[in-house]
């Protein structure tokens, strides 16, 4: 399944946020969106998910405009991982993840044995087994974020939209989420995620889009888009992009920012 965003204008009534945004996400591909705070990433995602109506342009999935898709069909196409939510009701972690199966259930239908198995698999993949019976409202912010990711996995979407999925996670859980992201892409799921860490884009993304002031300044492979010049344009900081050769022979890139008096 392929998502196409063409010349998209988006925002809120009376307040435009982004304009002329175009990119494609194919099945099995990870597109990382990098950009500063307030650059329009979350609003862009809400528009793609039709939580907000576009102000111009076109969004299609396999050539079909999402504007004509029913809410039920959209729920089977898209999975969404928002930024960490507090929650109001004391559902258990397992119950929260099982809610991801709602898109596959008919009205008034109860979850089947398979639905519960899919939810349990997602819980296991994110290392949440020991927390499964804990109230979602009583686990840490990082654990809540992992629960939301597991809920999206249980939904079995064709396209997964993740809004800063590692923002509140410790280093180990960040690696677990990035590993799971690549595993999902290997299954053919198209993934679009936002991050503030260019090193994460190097690790898991096939392509990167730099979003600045509501427009896409660059889009392409990470090694072409994430450069000293483009990061300075986007964030206003001086960064050296270095390449490492790992013990197994693989090459990896990372960004080293300057902390000296000429950092900006």
C-alpha distance (Angstrom), angle and dihedral (degrees) to the residues before:
residue distance angle dihedral
X1 . . .
X2 3.81 . .
X3 3.79 130.0 .
X4 3.81 116.8 -153.1
X5 3.80 122.6 -169.3
X6 3.82 112.4 -172.3
X7 3.82 127.7 -174.5
X8 3.80 89.7 -29.9
X9 3.80 121.0 -173.3
X10 3.79 114.8 -169.5
X11 3.78 143.7 166.7
X12 3.80 140.7 100.4
X13 3.81 130.9 -53.2
X14 3.78 106.0 -68.6
X15 3.82 92.7 -0.4
X16 3.82 118.4 82.5
X17 3.81 114.0 -159.4
X18 3.82 106.7 175.1
X19 3.77 139.2 15.1
X20 3.80 141.7 -172.0
X21 3.82 93.9 10.8
X22 3.82 115.1 165.2
X23 3.80 132.3 171.4
X24 3.80 142.4 128.4
X25 3.81 131.1 -130.5
X26 3.79 115.7 -164.1
X27 3.79 128.5 -163.6
X28 3.80 109.9 -83.7
X29 3.80 93.2 21.8
X30 3.81 131.1 113.0
X31 3.81 117.0 -148.1
X32 3.81 114.9 -170.4
X33 3.81 119.6 -157.7
X34 3.81 113.5 -150.8
X35 3.78 123.5 -173.0
X36 3.80 144.7 124.9
X37 3.79 125.5 -83.1
X38 3.78 110.9 -75.6
X39 3.79 92.3 22.7
X40 3.81 94.0 123.8
X41 3.82 102.9 -101.8
X42 3.81 97.8 131.1
X43 3.81 92.7 43.2
X44 3.81 89.3 50.0
X45 3.80 90.8 53.1
X46 3.81 92.6 48.3
X47 3.80 89.1 52.6
X48 3.80 92.7 49.9
X49 3.81 88.5 51.5
X50 3.83 90.1 48.1
X51 3.77 91.9 -119.0
X52 3.80 82.8 124.4
X53 3.78 125.0 32.7
X54 3.83 115.1 -119.1
X55 3.78 117.9 -112.3
X56 3.78 92.4 -147.0
X57 3.79 143.3 -19.5
X58 3.77 128.8 47.6
X59 3.82 139.7 -75.4
X60 3.80 117.9 -166.7
X61 3.80 137.8 171.4
X62 3.80 113.0 -151.6
X63 3.79 87.0 -17.5
X64 3.81 94.8 -52.6
X65 3.82 115.8 119.1
X66 3.79 110.1 -121.9
X67 3.81 87.3 -140.3
X68 3.82 88.7 76.8
X69 3.81 96.0 45.2
X70 3.79 119.5 105.4
X71 3.79 118.3 -122.2
X72 3.79 89.4 -110.6
X73 3.79 92.1 54.0
X74 3.81 91.3 47.1
X75 3.81 89.1 52.6
X76 3.80 89.5 56.2
X77 3.79 92.9 47.2
X78 3.80 101.1 43.5
X79 3.76 132.7 46.6
X80 3.80 116.1 -169.1
X81 3.78 130.6 -156.4
X82 3.82 107.8 -172.3
X83 3.75 125.0 -167.1
X84 3.80 110.9 -75.4
X85 3.81 114.3 -60.4
X86 3.79 126.3 -155.4
X87 3.81 97.4 -143.3
X88 3.81 126.7 -143.5
X89 3.80 104.3 -138.7
X90 3.81 127.2 56.8
X91 3.81 97.6 -117.6
X92 3.77 112.6 157.6
X93 3.78 120.1 -110.7
X94 3.82 88.4 -108.6
X95 3.82 91.6 52.7
X96 3.80 91.2 48.9
X97 3.79 91.3 52.8
X98 3.81 92.2 45.1
X99 3.82 88.3 57.5
X100 3.78 86.0 72.5
X101 3.80 87.7 74.4
X102 3.82 92.6 62.8
X103 3.81 91.9 97.2
X104 3.82 89.0 62.2
X105 3.81 97.0 48.3
X106 3.77 128.9 87.5
X107 3.80 123.2 -130.1
X108 3.82 111.7 -61.6
X109 3.83 90.9 -1.5
X110 3.79 119.2 144.2
X111 3.82 121.3 -134.0
X112 3.80 112.3 -88.4
X113 3.77 128.2 -135.5
X114 3.81 88.6 -96.5
X115 3.81 91.6 50.7
X116 3.79 90.1 54.4
X117 3.81 91.5 46.3
X118 3.82 91.7 52.0
X119 3.81 89.8 50.0
X120 3.81 91.6 48.6
X121 3.81 90.4 50.2
X122 3.80 90.1 53.4
X123 3.81 90.8 48.3
X124 3.80 90.0 51.9
X125 3.81 93.6 46.8
X126 3.82 91.1 56.8
X127 3.82 94.6 43.1
X128 3.81 94.5 -114.2
X129 3.80 98.8 129.7
X130 3.81 94.9 110.8
X131 3.81 90.5 51.4
X132 3.79 98.6 44.2
X133 3.82 95.4 108.2
X134 3.80 95.9 38.8
X135 3.82 118.9 105.2
X136 3.80 110.3 -99.5
X137 3.82 88.9 -133.8
X138 3.81 91.3 59.6
X139 3.81 101.6 51.7
X140 3.79 125.3 88.6
X141 3.79 124.4 -86.6
X142 3.79 91.1 -105.6
X143 3.80 91.4 49.7
X144 3.81 90.2 49.9
X145 3.78 89.6 53.5
X146 3.81 91.5 50.8
X147 3.81 88.2 50.2
X148 3.81 91.1 54.6
X149 3.80 90.3 50.2
X150 3.81 90.8 49.7
X151 3.83 89.4 49.8
X152 3.81 89.6 54.4
X153 3.81 91.1 48.6
X154 3.81 90.3 51.6
X155 3.79 88.4 55.4
X156 3.84 89.4 64.4
X157 3.82 94.2 -144.8
X158 3.78 126.4 -174.4
X159 3.82 90.6 -137.8
X160 3.79 123.4 30.7
X161 3.82 120.7 -157.7
X162 3.82 114.4 -163.4
X163 3.80 121.5 -174.1
X164 3.82 107.7 -155.1
X165 3.83 92.2 -38.1
X166 3.83 94.8 -178.4
X167 3.82 98.5 42.0
X168 3.82 97.2 110.4
X169 3.80 99.5 28.5
X170 3.78 130.3 107.7
X171 3.79 119.2 -119.5
X172 3.80 95.5 -92.2
X173 3.78 93.7 50.3
X174 3.80 91.1 45.6
X175 3.79 88.8 57.7
X176 3.81 90.6 46.5
X177 3.81 91.4 53.1
X178 3.81 93.5 46.8
X179 3.81 90.3 48.3
X180 3.80 90.5 50.3
X181 3.81 89.8 47.8
X182 3.79 91.2 57.6
X183 3.82 90.5 45.0
X184 3.80 90.8 53.9
X185 3.79 91.5 49.1
X186 3.81 88.5 51.6
X187 3.83 87.3 58.9
X188 3.81 89.7 57.8
X189 3.81 99.6 -98.4
X190 3.80 115.9 142.7
X191 3.80 110.7 -132.8
X192 3.78 130.9 -163.8
X193 3.79 116.7 -177.8
X194 3.78 137.9 167.8
X195 3.78 124.1 -138.3
X196 3.77 139.1 165.4
X197 3.81 92.0 -146.9
X198 3.83 115.7 84.9
X199 3.80 89.5 -168.1
X200 3.81 88.7 64.4
X201 3.79 89.5 52.4
X202 3.80 89.4 53.1
X203 3.81 89.6 50.8
X204 3.78 101.9 48.1
X205 3.82 112.9 9.7
X206 3.79 128.7 96.0
X207 3.80 90.5 -167.1
X208 3.80 135.6 12.6
X209 3.80 131.9 -151.3
X210 3.80 120.5 -161.7
X211 3.80 109.3 -146.8
X212 3.78 115.2 -163.3
X213 3.82 126.1 169.7
X214 3.80 90.2 -13.7
X215 3.80 96.9 -53.5
X216 3.81 132.4 97.2
X217 3.79 106.2 -114.4
X218 3.82 96.4 179.4
X219 3.81 136.2 3.6
X220 3.79 128.3 -179.6
X221 3.82 143.3 80.5
X222 3.83 113.8 -15.8
X223 3.80 94.4 -114.9
X224 3.82 90.2 55.5
X225 3.81 98.7 41.3
X226 3.81 103.1 38.2
X227 3.77 102.7 68.2
X228 3.77 137.1 139.7
X229 3.81 90.7 -102.9
X230 3.81 97.5 46.0
X231 3.81 93.8 47.6
X232 3.79 90.5 50.2
X233 3.81 89.8 50.8
X234 3.81 91.2 48.7
X235 3.81 103.7 39.1
X236 3.81 104.7 15.6
X237 3.82 93.3 -125.2
X238 3.79 131.0 116.2
X239 3.81 113.3 -115.0
X240 3.78 134.4 176.7
X241 3.81 115.2 -146.6
X242 3.79 109.8 -148.9
X243 3.80 132.8 -175.7
X244 3.81 123.3 -139.5
X245 3.79 130.0 -164.6
X246 3.81 108.9 -140.5
X247 3.80 126.2 -145.3
X248 3.82 91.8 -100.0
X249 3.80 91.2 53.0
X250 3.80 96.8 -103.7
X251 3.78 118.7 134.2
X252 3.79 121.6 -130.7
X253 3.79 133.0 -177.1
X254 3.77 129.0 -145.9
X255 3.78 138.1 176.9
X256 3.82 121.8 -122.7
X257 3.82 112.5 -166.7
X258 3.79 122.5 -152.1
X259 3.82 114.6 -115.5
X260 3.79 95.4 -176.7
X261 3.80 129.3 104.9
X262 3.81 90.6 -83.0
X263 3.82 94.3 53.3
X264 3.81 90.7 113.8
